[in-house]
Amino acid sequence: MKTFIEMYYLRIMKDTVRYQRKLVDLSQKGEDPDALIQALIQRKQKLQTSAGEVHKEFVIHSTSWRYEPPSKIVLTYIAYSDELQFGKGSIKNLPLKEVRKINIATGKPRSKEGLEKQVIAHAMRHISFLIKTDYAGEFKDAFTPRTRNVFKSLWVSLAGRSAF
């Protein structure tokens, strides 16, 4: 069985979630998934400016895992930053009003794009939950006030509505 890390870099910009996906095969590396995530974040974290190096604040969270036939396990992580600059690679957009409508009660999406949107909506709810239950104020500095308000407005339940 092969094991993959699926990393989504996220940033809310206006009324949209912008995101970028990176898939890494852990099968041959034999690495600790958390150590690999930290290495991926370190690459994105440093921003060179004329004033020198700036370190961006990221919230990193493991949101889920899934089995993909015939023999693949995918561990999903998200990294959110209000300062994220995406760089190279495909960048996708998901309107916030669409995030509010996506939930697991609608069933498994038929397309790869539909599954990706469901994963992003699920991840956004995870961050919403972390902010909603942040009684110690640990995330206060990690998000702008506007971003915190957007996440609070997305709260429905941790994983969305469930279907049994």
N, C-alpha and C positions, 0 to 999 in steps of 0.2 A: 504494500500500500504506500502511495506517495503522500507526502504532507507538504502543503503550501501555506505561505503567509500571504494574505491579501491585505494590503495596506491602502487605506483611503486617506488622502490629505484633503481636509475640508476647510472652507472659509465662506462665511456669509457675506455677500456683497449686494447691497440694496435689498431687493426682494427675491434673491436667488441664492441657492447653495452652489458654490463652485467646487468641483472636486476632481481629483486625479487619482487613478488607481495604479498600484504597483503590485505585481505578483512575483513572489520569490519561492523557488523550490527548495525546501529544507531537506529533502530526501538524501541528497548527496553531501550536504554540508555537515549534518549532525550537530547543528548549533542549537543553543537554547533560544527559543523563539523570542523571549523578552530581550535577550542580548542583541539579537538581530534587529529588532524594532528600535532599540536605542541607537544602533549604528546608522540605521536609515534616517532617524530623526536628526542625528548629529550632522549629517550631510545637508539636510534642509535648514538646520537651525542657524547657521552662520550666514550672515548677509554682509557683503563688503560694500561700504559706502565711502565717500570722500572723507568722512570723519573717522574712518576706521571700521573695525569689526563690530557688528551689533548682533546680540543673541536674541532670538525670537522666543516668545513664550508659547509652548505647545501643551495642550491637554491630550494625553494619550490614553486610550481605553480599548480593552478587548471586548468586542460586542457580541461575538457569536462564533460558531463553527458550523460547518455543514459537510455532509457526505455528497460527493458527486460520482456517479457511476462512471467507469466500472470499479475504480479503486483509488479514490482521491479524497483526502481530508483537507478542508480549507479552513484555516484559522483567520478570522477577520478582526483587524485592528483599525481604529481611526485615530488620526492626529489632527486636532483642530488648532488653528491659530488665526487671530485677527490680523496678523502681520504677514501671513504666508504669501510668498511669491512662488508661483508654480514652476517656472522655468520650462525646460523641455518636456515634451510628451503631450498626449491628448488631454485636454481640459474640458470637462463637461459641466453643464448647468442644469439645475433642477429647481424650478420655481417653488418658493415656500408654500404657496397655496396648493401645489400638487403634493408636497411632502405631507400636508395635513390630511390628504385623502387616501394616501397609500397605507394599507395595513395588511396583516396576514390573513384576515378574514376573506380577502378577495381571492385567496388561493395562490398556488405557485404560478409565477409568471411563465409564459411560454417562450419569451425571448430572453437573451442574455441582457439586453438593455433593461427589460422589465425587472429582472432579478437584481440588477445593479441598483435600480431606483428603490427597490424594496429594502435592500441592504442599507442604502443611504438614509432612508426614512427611519429605519430601525435604529441606526447609529445616532441620528439626531434626537430620537426619543431617549436614548441612553444618556446623552449629554444633558437633555432637559431634566431627566431624573436626578442626575448628579447635582445640577444647579438647584433644583427644587429642594433637595434634601441636604444642602450645604449649610448646615446650621453653624458650623465653625468658621465659615467665611473663607475656606481654603481656595475657592475658585474666584474670589472677588477680583483679584488682580490679573487673572488669566483671560478675562473677557471684558470688553468694553461694556458700559451700561446698556447701550443699544443692543448688543449681542445677547446679553443676559435676558433682556426683555423679549427678544425674538424667541430664544429657547424656551422661556417660560410660557409663551403663547402656543408653543407646539405641544405642550404636555397633554396627553390623552391617557396613556398608560405606558408602562415600560416598553412593551413589545408591540403595542398597537392592540387592536381588538382581536381576541382569539376566536377561532372557529373549531368546534368539536362536533 
